[in-house]
Amino acid sequence: MRLFTTKVVCTFILLLDSIFFFNSYSNESIAPFVRPHQGNASVYFIDPDGNSLELICHIIVPNALKHITNKLSFKDWEKLLADTFE
C-alpha cells in the first residue's frame, strides 16, 4: 500500500549512490532514466514502508540533444552522449 509520494531533488552522484545502495539490499533492481528535454534524471522506487519515492537530479543537456522528448535509460543516454561528441 502506498502512503504518499515524495520527490527529492539531489545531485547526480547522490542519485547514483542511492541506486547502488538500494540495489545492494533489495531483491528488486532499479535504474535511472534521463529526460533530456526537461534536463533531469530520476529513479522511482518503493521504500520498505511502502511509500513511492522519486529521486531526481538536474543534468546539463547539450543544445543538440534538448529536442529529445523520450525517456532514455542511463545506459542509452551515455551512449548517445558518446556518439554525439566523438
Chimera marker file (.cmm) of the C-alpha trace (Angstrom):
<marker_set name="trace">
<marker id="1" x="0.000" y="0.000" z="0.000" r="1" g="1" b="0" radius="0.5"/>
<marker id="2" x="1.440" y="3.380" z="-0.979" r="1" g="1" b="0" radius="0.5"/>
<marker id="3" x="1.054" y="6.021" z="1.673" r="1" g="1" b="0" radius="0.5"/>
<marker id="4" x="2.318" y="9.012" z="-0.287" r="1" g="1" b="0" radius="0.5"/>
<marker id="5" x="4.755" y="10.024" z="-2.991" r="1" g="1" b="0" radius="0.5"/>
<marker id="6" x="7.821" y="12.074" z="-2.198" r="1" g="1" b="0" radius="0.5"/>
<marker id="7" x="10.139" y="13.786" z="-4.676" r="1" g="1" b="0" radius="0.5"/>
<marker id="8" x="13.694" y="14.540" z="-3.584" r="1" g="1" b="0" radius="0.5"/>
<marker id="9" x="15.982" y="16.736" z="-5.663" r="1" g="1" b="0" radius="0.5"/>
<marker id="10" x="19.616" y="15.696" z="-5.426" r="1" g="1" b="0" radius="0.5"/>
<marker id="11" x="22.926" y="15.715" z="-7.262" r="1" g="1" b="0" radius="0.5"/>
<marker id="12" x="23.597" y="13.115" z="-9.943" r="1" g="1" b="0" radius="0.5"/>
<marker id="13" x="26.300" y="11.490" z="-7.790" r="1" g="1" b="0" radius="0.5"/>
<marker id="14" x="23.837" y="11.152" z="-4.905" r="1" g="1" b="0" radius="0.5"/>
<marker id="15" x="21.312" y="9.658" z="-7.325" r="1" g="1" b="0" radius="0.5"/>
<marker id="16" x="23.800" y="7.001" z="-8.447" r="1" g="1" b="0" radius="0.5"/>
<marker id="17" x="24.924" y="6.320" z="-4.855" r="1" g="1" b="0" radius="0.5"/>
<marker id="18" x="21.299" y="5.889" z="-3.780" r="1" g="1" b="0" radius="0.5"/>
<marker id="19" x="20.641" y="3.434" z="-6.597" r="1" g="1" b="0" radius="0.5"/>
<marker id="20" x="23.753" y="1.438" z="-5.659" r="1" g="1" b="0" radius="0.5"/>
<marker id="21" x="22.625" y="1.349" z="-2.006" r="1" g="1" b="0" radius="0.5"/>
<marker id="22" x="19.059" y="0.333" z="-2.896" r="1" g="1" b="0" radius="0.5"/>
<marker id="23" x="20.211" y="-2.400" z="-5.278" r="1" g="1" b="0" radius="0.5"/>
<marker id="24" x="22.618" y="-3.776" z="-2.644" r="1" g="1" b="0" radius="0.5"/>
<marker id="25" x="19.876" y="-4.543" z="-0.104" r="1" g="1" b="0" radius="0.5"/>
<marker id="26" x="16.803" y="-5.129" z="-2.264" r="1" g="1" b="0" radius="0.5"/>
<marker id="27" x="15.695" y="-8.078" z="-4.356" r="1" g="1" b="0" radius="0.5"/>
<marker id="28" x="14.426" y="-5.607" z="-6.934" r="1" g="1" b="0" radius="0.5"/>
<marker id="29" x="16.744" y="-3.671" z="-9.197" r="1" g="1" b="0" radius="0.5"/>
<marker id="30" x="16.136" y="-0.039" z="-10.074" r="1" g="1" b="0" radius="0.5"/>
<marker id="31" x="17.713" y="2.017" z="-12.819" r="1" g="1" b="0" radius="0.5"/>
<marker id="32" x="17.725" y="5.752" z="-13.508" r="1" g="1" b="0" radius="0.5"/>
<marker id="33" x="16.344" y="7.317" z="-16.636" r="1" g="1" b="0" radius="0.5"/>
<marker id="34" x="17.014" y="10.655" z="-18.293" r="1" g="1" b="0" radius="0.5"/>
<marker id="35" x="14.518" y="13.185" z="-19.661" r="1" g="1" b="0" radius="0.5"/>
<marker id="36" x="16.734" y="15.300" z="-21.971" r="1" g="1" b="0" radius="0.5"/>
<marker id="37" x="14.054" y="17.898" z="-22.813" r="1" g="1" b="0" radius="0.5"/>
<marker id="38" x="13.483" y="18.561" z="-19.087" r="1" g="1" b="0" radius="0.5"/>
<marker id="39" x="17.167" y="18.441" z="-18.133" r="1" g="1" b="0" radius="0.5"/>
<marker id="40" x="16.815" y="15.849" z="-15.388" r="1" g="1" b="0" radius="0.5"/>
<marker id="41" x="17.454" y="12.253" z="-14.442" r="1" g="1" b="0" radius="0.5"/>
<marker id="42" x="15.399" y="10.334" z="-11.915" r="1" g="1" b="0" radius="0.5"/>
<marker id="43" x="14.570" y="6.994" z="-10.427" r="1" g="1" b="0" radius="0.5"/>
<marker id="44" x="11.378" y="5.738" z="-8.786" r="1" g="1" b="0" radius="0.5"/>
<marker id="45" x="11.204" y="3.073" z="-6.105" r="1" g="1" b="0" radius="0.5"/>
<marker id="46" x="9.105" y="1.849" z="-3.193" r="1" g="1" b="0" radius="0.5"/>
<marker id="47" x="10.716" y="2.207" z="0.226" r="1" g="1" b="0" radius="0.5"/>
<marker id="48" x="10.436" y="-0.516" z="2.916" r="1" g="1" b="0" radius="0.5"/>
<marker id="49" x="7.350" y="1.220" z="4.366" r="1" g="1" b="0" radius="0.5"/>
<marker id="50" x="5.548" y="1.091" z="1.011" r="1" g="1" b="0" radius="0.5"/>
<marker id="51" x="5.975" y="4.754" z="0.095" r="1" g="1" b="0" radius="0.5"/>
<marker id="52" x="6.590" y="5.663" z="-3.546" r="1" g="1" b="0" radius="0.5"/>
<marker id="53" x="9.757" y="7.756" z="-3.793" r="1" g="1" b="0" radius="0.5"/>
<marker id="54" x="11.374" y="9.642" z="-6.659" r="1" g="1" b="0" radius="0.5"/>
<marker id="55" x="14.955" y="10.849" z="-6.566" r="1" g="1" b="0" radius="0.5"/>
<marker id="56" x="15.544" y="13.465" z="-9.233" r="1" g="1" b="0" radius="0.5"/>
<marker id="57" x="18.598" y="15.476" z="-10.226" r="1" g="1" b="0" radius="0.5"/>
<marker id="58" x="19.241" y="18.179" z="-12.766" r="1" g="1" b="0" radius="0.5"/>
<marker id="59" x="21.657" y="17.387" z="-15.578" r="1" g="1" b="0" radius="0.5"/>
<marker id="60" x="23.329" y="19.525" z="-18.198" r="1" g="1" b="0" radius="0.5"/>
<marker id="61" x="21.939" y="18.665" z="-21.616" r="1" g="1" b="0" radius="0.5"/>
<marker id="62" x="23.824" y="19.813" z="-24.717" r="1" g="1" b="0" radius="0.5"/>
<marker id="63" x="21.699" y="22.002" z="-27.003" r="1" g="1" b="0" radius="0.5"/>
<marker id="64" x="21.951" y="19.388" z="-29.753" r="1" g="1" b="0" radius="0.5"/>
<marker id="65" x="20.037" y="16.895" z="-27.563" r="1" g="1" b="0" radius="0.5"/>
<marker id="66" x="17.398" y="19.113" z="-25.915" r="1" g="1" b="0" radius="0.5"/>
<marker id="67" x="14.812" y="18.203" z="-28.567" r="1" g="1" b="0" radius="0.5"/>
<marker id="68" x="14.609" y="14.572" z="-27.348" r="1" g="1" b="0" radius="0.5"/>
<marker id="69" x="11.312" y="14.046" z="-25.529" r="1" g="1" b="0" radius="0.5"/>
<marker id="70" x="11.616" y="10.294" z="-24.910" r="1" g="1" b="0" radius="0.5"/>
<marker id="71" x="12.748" y="8.932" z="-21.565" r="1" g="1" b="0" radius="0.5"/>
<marker id="72" x="16.136" y="7.266" z="-22.023" r="1" g="1" b="0" radius="0.5"/>
<marker id="73" x="17.808" y="4.676" z="-19.840" r="1" g="1" b="0" radius="0.5"/>
<marker id="74" x="21.021" y="5.934" z="-18.294" r="1" g="1" b="0" radius="0.5"/>
<marker id="75" x="22.960" y="3.465" z="-20.454" r="1" g="1" b="0" radius="0.5"/>
<marker id="76" x="21.289" y="4.792" z="-23.626" r="1" g="1" b="0" radius="0.5"/>
<marker id="77" x="21.933" y="8.389" z="-22.504" r="1" g="1" b="0" radius="0.5"/>
<marker id="78" x="25.651" y="7.734" z="-22.003" r="1" g="1" b="0" radius="0.5"/>
<marker id="79" x="25.864" y="6.058" z="-25.426" r="1" g="1" b="0" radius="0.5"/>
<marker id="80" x="24.017" y="8.960" z="-27.069" r="1" g="1" b="0" radius="0.5"/>
<marker id="81" x="26.415" y="11.453" z="-25.478" r="1" g="1" b="0" radius="0.5"/>
<marker id="82" x="29.440" y="9.431" z="-26.571" r="1" g="1" b="0" radius="0.5"/>
<marker id="83" x="28.131" y="9.029" z="-30.136" r="1" g="1" b="0" radius="0.5"/>
<marker id="84" x="27.192" y="12.712" z="-30.407" r="1" g="1" b="0" radius="0.5"/>
<marker id="85" x="30.543" y="14.046" z="-29.250" r="1" g="1" b="0" radius="0.5"/>
<marker id="86" x="33.049" y="11.564" z="-30.704" r="1" g="1" b="0" radius="0.5"/>
<link id1="1" id2="2" r="1" g="1" b="0" radius="0.2"/>
<link id1="2" id2="3" r="1" g="1" b="0" radius="0.2"/>
<link id1="3" id2="4" r="1" g="1" b="0" radius="0.2"/>
<link id1="4" id2="5" r="1" g="1" b="0" radius="0.2"/>
<link id1="5" id2="6" r="1" g="1" b="0" radius="0.2"/>
<link id1="6" id2="7" r="1" g="1" b="0" radius="0.2"/>
<link id1="7" id2="8" r="1" g="1" b="0" radius="0.2"/>
<link id1="8" id2="9" r="1" g="1" b="0" radius="0.2"/>
<link id1="9" id2="10" r="1" g="1" b="0" radius="0.2"/>
<link id1="10" id2="11" r="1" g="1" b="0" radius="0.2"/>
<link id1="11" id2="12" r="1" g="1" b="0" radius="0.2"/>
<link id1="12" id2="13" r="1" g="1" b="0" radius="0.2"/>
<link id1="13" id2="14" r="1" g="1" b="0" radius="0.2"/>
<link id1="14" id2="15" r="1" g="1" b="0" radius="0.2"/>
<link id1="15" id2="16" r="1" g="1" b="0" radius="0.2"/>
<link id1="16" id2="17" r="1" g="1" b="0" radius="0.2"/>
<link id1="17" id2="18" r="1" g="1" b="0" radius="0.2"/>
<link id1="18" id2="19" r="1" g="1" b="0" radius="0.2"/>
<link id1="19" id2="20" r="1" g="1" b="0" radius="0.2"/>
<link id1="20" id2="21" r="1" g="1" b="0" radius="0.2"/>
<link id1="21" id2="22" r="1" g="1" b="0" radius="0.2"/>
<link id1="22" id2="23" r="1" g="1" b="0" radius="0.2"/>
<link id1="23" id2="24" r="1" g="1" b="0" radius="0.2"/>
<link id1="24" id2="25" r="1" g="1" b="0" radius="0.2"/>
<link id1="25" id2="26" r="1" g="1" b="0" radius="0.2"/>
<link id1="26" id2="27" r="1" g="1" b="0" radius="0.2"/>
<link id1="27" id2="28" r="1" g="1" b="0" radius="0.2"/>
<link id1="28" id2="29" r="1" g="1" b="0" radius="0.2"/>
<link id1="29" id2="30" r="1" g="1" b="0" radius="0.2"/>
<link id1="30" id2="31" r="1" g="1" b="0" radius="0.2"/>
<link id1="31" id2="32" r="1" g="1" b="0" radius="0.2"/>
<link id1="32" id2="33" r="1" g="1" b="0" radius="0.2"/>
<link id1="33" id2="34" r="1" g="1" b="0" radius="0.2"/>
<link id1="34" id2="35" r="1" g="1" b="0" radius="0.2"/>
<link id1="35" id2="36" r="1" g="1" b="0" radius="0.2"/>
<link id1="36" id2="37" r="1" g="1" b="0" radius="0.2"/>
<link id1="37" id2="38" r="1" g="1" b="0" radius="0.2"/>
<link id1="38" id2="39" r="1" g="1" b="0" radius="0.2"/>
<link id1="39" id2="40" r="1" g="1" b="0" radius="0.2"/>
<link id1="40" id2="41" r="1" g="1" b="0" radius="0.2"/>
<link id1="41" id2="42" r="1" g="1" b="0" radius="0.2"/>
<link id1="42" id2="43" r="1" g="1" b="0" radius="0.2"/>
<link id1="43" id2="44" r="1" g="1" b="0" radius="0.2"/>
<link id1="44" id2="45" r="1" g="1" b="0" radius="0.2"/>
<link id1="45" id2="46" r="1" g="1" b="0" radius="0.2"/>
<link id1="46" id2="47" r="1" g="1" b="0" radius="0.2"/>
<link id1="47" id2="48" r="1" g="1" b="0" radius="0.2"/>
<link id1="48" id2="49" r="1" g="1" b="0" radius="0.2"/>
<link id1="49" id2="50" r="1" g="1" b="0" radius="0.2"/>
<link id1="50" id2="51" r="1" g="1" b="0" radius="0.2"/>
<link id1="51" id2="52" r="1" g="1" b="0" radius="0.2"/>
<link id1="52" id2="53" r="1" g="1" b="0" radius="0.2"/>
<link id1="53" id2="54" r="1" g="1" b="0" radius="0.2"/>
<link id1="54" id2="55" r="1" g="1" b="0" radius="0.2"/>
<link id1="55" id2="56" r="1" g="1" b="0" radius="0.2"/>
<link id1="56" id2="57" r="1" g="1" b="0" radius="0.2"/>
<link id1="57" id2="58" r="1" g="1" b="0" radius="0.2"/>
<link id1="58" id2="59" r="1" g="1" b="0" radius="0.2"/>
<link id1="59" id2="60" r="1" g="1" b="0" radius="0.2"/>
<link id1="60" id2="61" r="1" g="1" b="0" radius="0.2"/>
<link id1="61" id2="62" r="1" g="1" b="0" radius="0.2"/>
<link id1="62" id2="63" r="1" g="1" b="0" radius="0.2"/>
<link id1="63" id2="64" r="1" g="1" b="0" radius="0.2"/>
<link id1="64" id2="65" r="1" g="1" b="0" radius="0.2"/>
<link id1="65" id2="66" r="1" g="1" b="0" radius="0.2"/>
<link id1="66" id2="67" r="1" g="1" b="0" radius="0.2"/>
<link id1="67" id2="68" r="1" g="1" b="0" radius="0.2"/>
<link id1="68" id2="69" r="1" g="1" b="0" radius="0.2"/>
<link id1="69" id2="70" r="1" g="1" b="0" radius="0.2"/>
<link id1="70" id2="71" r="1" g="1" b="0" radius="0.2"/>
<link id1="71" id2="72" r="1" g="1" b="0" radius="0.2"/>
<link id1="72" id2="73" r="1" g="1" b="0" radius="0.2"/>
<link id1="73" id2="74" r="1" g="1" b="0" radius="0.2"/>
<link id1="74" id2="75" r="1" g="1" b="0" radius="0.2"/>
<link id1="75" id2="76" r="1" g="1" b="0" radius="0.2"/>
<link id1="76" id2="77" r="1" g="1" b="0" radius="0.2"/>
<link id1="77" id2="78" r="1" g="1" b="0" radius="0.2"/>
<link id1="78" id2="79" r="1" g="1" b="0" radius="0.2"/>
<link id1="79" id2="80" r="1" g="1" b="0" radius="0.2"/>
<link id1="80" id2="81" r="1" g="1" b="0" radius="0.2"/>
<link id1="81" id2="82" r="1" g="1" b="0" radius="0.2"/>
<link id1="82" id2="83" r="1" g="1" b="0" radius="0.2"/>
<link id1="83" id2="84" r="1" g="1" b="0" radius="0.2"/>
<link id1="84" id2="85" r="1" g="1" b="0" radius="0.2"/>
<link id1="85" id2="86" r="1" g="1" b="0" radius="0.2"/>
</marker_set>
